[in-house]
Amino acid sequence: MKLVHQINLAFGIALVLVLSVTGIVVHYVLLDHLIGAQKDDLKAMSAEMTATMKTLDVTVKHTPVPSYTQAMPVAPSTAGVSAILTDNTGSVLQVSPATSIDMSQPVKLEADSQPVTTAASIQAIQSGSAKNYITVDHPTPLGTLTLYTPMSKIQSIEQALLKRVLIIFGAAGLVMFLFSLFITKKLIRPLIRLRDELTKVKERRFSDVRFIKAGGEIGTVAKSVYDMAGELNRFNHVQKQFFQNASHELKTPLMSISGYAEGIRDGVFEGESVSKGLDVIMNESARLTKLVTEMTLLAKLDSEEDVFKSEEVCLQELLTETVERMNPLLVKKGITLHTMYEDAEPVTLRADRDKLLQALLNVVSNAVRYAKHHIYIQADIRKDQVMIRVSDDGPGIPDDLLPYLFHRFVKGKDGESGLGLAISRAIVERCGGQIAAGNGRGGGAVISLGFPAAPC
């Protein structure tokens, strides 16, 4: 069964149950209310009749019982209400009207469902054991005045009111059910469309996935699916581009190695040319080895967890070692490297020391490649974040290259493999930090690294 039908069926069953329970509750509440109201009317009527009797100022010794008939008869406006007058001994003095007990609907006693005689009916009504009569007793100068009215009168009124209430409930339930169909259809439609988009993801058609506009949690899920499809599409594109670029980068040194090796073997190169050919083979082999090592490291950083060993690393010691490692290259190119610390307190980072050192070496060596005379490394703490800025006085990063600078095999002029900064980004992100690139106001590239900080 489809989800829309399941929801509609569940809502319909719930609606019927709620209306049924409400109807039963309304039935008993309405019946109790009408019985209570009828009893209040009978009490008021009996009190009025008793007051009328007292104004006659008569007693049993001086006035015969029939004189009370001036107070006993029930007016036409109170049709359906009858009275029984008894003395203190319980003897019936008068019944008004005399035909008030309808023997066509015999009195039903609590312990007996068989019809009873008129006298027994009067006694049952007085005792309150008659289920189909509402009775109220009130003391009088002679004894007790009992007013009673048939239950059928109250039941007919209650049933008439209940029918109207049920009609209203039925109409309201129908409107609610139709409204639920509309709401369900409105809610299910985005889910159906979202299912179609997920089918595209399953079929790896990431670029065909469209954003589904919806509200609430469905909209959040739709946004997540759309973003996921975009990320998968980008990753798929990067993977394809990675293999293409890797093939190209590997093909170039392999062709050089193969060409010179065949030339030496076939005697094409002689004398000094053989030594030059061997130097090319050695250089290209070293380049190929470095390229394969970087590609392997990048793949491990992306997929393996145990390749990254976290420990506390002192920032000052790490930067000092970075400068020492880069010093031969700095001297060779005549570049001065300046380090600046705004905070004198030692700062520690939680990271893999060797991996983070490699990331810094990649960033600084990239700056050495383009710097003219100076490179600046500035470290400080901002809002519990360790910020490291590596800047140079070179030409800066082209604007069209900035968005893709940390992608694999993306390299600028005079670049090598195009994997150095991609490796740096993977390492920094595994350390829980972020890396960004830009250009300084006075020119030159600026690469910023941010990490969570803790006292050393």
Residue, then its C-alpha position, 0 to 999 in steps of 0.5 A: m500500500k502506498l504511503v499516501h493511502q496508509i496515511n489517509l487510512a490511519f487518519g480516517i480510522a483515528l477520526v472515526l474513533v475520536l468522533s465515536v468516543t466524543g459522541i458517546v461522551v456527549h450522549y452521557v454528558l447531555l443526558d446527565h445535564l438534562i436530568g439534572a436540569q429536570k430535577d432542578d425544575l421539579k425541586a423548584m416546582s415542589a417548593e412552590m407547591t409546598a409554599t402554597m399549601k402552607t398559605l392555606d393554614v390548615t391542619v389535618k385536625h380541622t381540614p379534610v385532605p381534599s382541600y389540598t387539591q387547590a395546590m396539587p393539580v399540575a398546570p397545563s404548562t407543566a404537562g408531563v409532571s405529576a405529583i403524589l402526596t403522602d402523609n407521615t405514615g407513608s399512606v397516599l393521600q392524593v395523586s394528581p393527575a389521577t391518570s398520570i401513571d402510564m400503564s402502557q409503559p409499565v414502571k421498571l424496577e431496579a430489581d425487577s423487569q416485570p410490569v407491576t400494579t398501579a399501587a406498586s408503581i406509585q410505591a416504586i416511584q416514591s422510593g426512587s427505584a423506578k428507572n423510567y421516571i425522574t422523581v423529587d421528594h419535598p417535605t410538606p406540612l402533612g408529609t411528603l410531596t413527590l413530583y415525577t416525570p417520565m424519563s422518555k421525555i428527557q430521552s426524546i429531547e436528548q436524542a433530538l439534540l444528539k442527532r443534531v450534534l452528530i450531524i455537525f460532527g459528521a459534517a466537520g469530520l468530512v471536512m477534516f478528512l477532505f482537508s487531510l487528503f489535501i494536506t497529505k497530498k501536499l506533503i507526499r508530493p515532495l517525498i515522491r519527487l525526492r524519491d525520484e531524485l534519490t533514484k538519480v543518485k543511485e544511478r550516479r546521475f549526480s548532475d541531473v539531481r534537482f532541488i525540491k522546494a518543500g518546508g519543514e523537515i522535508g525541505t531540510v532533507a531535500k536540501s541535504v540530498y541536493d548538496m550531497a548530489g552536488e558533492l558527489n558530482r564534484f567528487n566524481h569529477v575530481q576523481k576523473q580529473f585526478f586520473q587524467n592528470a595523474s596519467h598525464e603527469l606519470k606519462t611525461p617522465l615515463m616517456s623521457i625514461s623510456g626514450y633515453a633508455e632505448g637510445i642508449r641501448d640502441g647506441v643512438f647516444e654516444g660519449e657525453s650524450v650517454s652521461k646526459g641521458l643517464d642524468v635525465i633518466m635519474n632525474e625523471s625517476a626521482r620525479l616519478t618517485k616523488l609524484v607516486t609518493e605524494m599521490t599515495l600519501l594523498a590517497k591515504l589521507d583521504s581514506e585511512e584513519d590509522v595513517f594520522k597519529s595525533e599528539e601535542v605539538c609545540l607551535q614554536e618548535l614546529l616553526t623553528e624546524t620548518v625554517e631549519r629545513m627550508n634554510p638551504l633552499l632559502v640561502k640558494k635563492g637569496i630569500t630571507l624568512h622572517t618569523m613573528y610571534e604576537d604571543a610570547e606564551p608557548v602554544t600547543l596543537r593537537a596534530d600529527r607532528d610529521k604530517l603537519l611539518q610536511a604541510l608547512l614545508n609544502v606551503v613555505s616551499n611554494a612561497v619560496r618558489y614565487a618570492k622575490h626577497h622576503i617571506y613572512i611567517q606570522a603566528d598568533i592566537r585569535k579567539d582560541q584559534v592558532m592562526i599561521r600566515v605565510s606571505d611573500d613579496g612575489p606576484g601573488i596568486p592569479d584570481d582565476l586560480l584562487p578557487y582551485l588552488f588546493h585541488r589536485f594537480v592544479k599548479g601555477k606557473d613554475g609549479e611542480s606536481g600540483l599536489g603539494l598544496a592539496i596534501s597540505r589542505a588534507i593534513v590541515e583538515r585532518c588536524g581539525g583546522q582550515i586553510a585558505a589562500g589570498n593575496g595581500r594588499g601590497g601584492g604577494a600570496v598569503i596562505s592562512l592556516g587556523f587550528p584549535a589552540a591549547p596552552c603548552 
